[in-house]
Amino acid sequence: MKTKSMDPVAFAKVLADPTRQQIMKICCCEWKNVNEIVQTVNVSQPTVSHHLALLREAQLVLVRDEGKNTYYTLNQDKMALCCGQLISTFAPESATAEHLERLQASN
């Protein structure tokens, strides 16, 4: 499955918010519903829902509906792709950027 790329600056803007960073940490490797996220980040449900909508729009969270609950987990593939794009854009001569180019060429 091919993942659509994101503008590196737009990605950085999504990451810049501390509340979104907390939500991403909470959802990393686990499926969490909005109530579980609210309890952990200690902000209101509407605020969490707003941040989840931005993360969802950026495709940085995966979504699963189960009955009346919606569960979220971090989209690790998208995170890796976007981080790679940041490296390629802002550190194109680094060893990491060269390694990423070799990986992309082999796919």
HELIX and SHEET records of a PDB file:
HELIX    1   1 PRO A    8  LEU A   15  1                                   8    
HELIX    2   2 PRO A   18  CYS A   27  1                                  10    
HELIX    3   3 VAL A   34  VAL A   41  1                                   8    
HELIX    4   4 GLN A   45  GLU A   57  1                                  13    
HELIX    5   5 GLN A   76  PHE A   90  1                                  15    
HELIX    6   6 ALA A   95  SER A  106  1                                  12    
SHEET    1   A 3 LYS A  32  ASN A  33  0                                        
SHEET    2   A 3 ASN A  69  LEU A  74 -1                                        
SHEET    3   A 3 VAL A  61  GLU A  66 -1                                        
END                                                                             
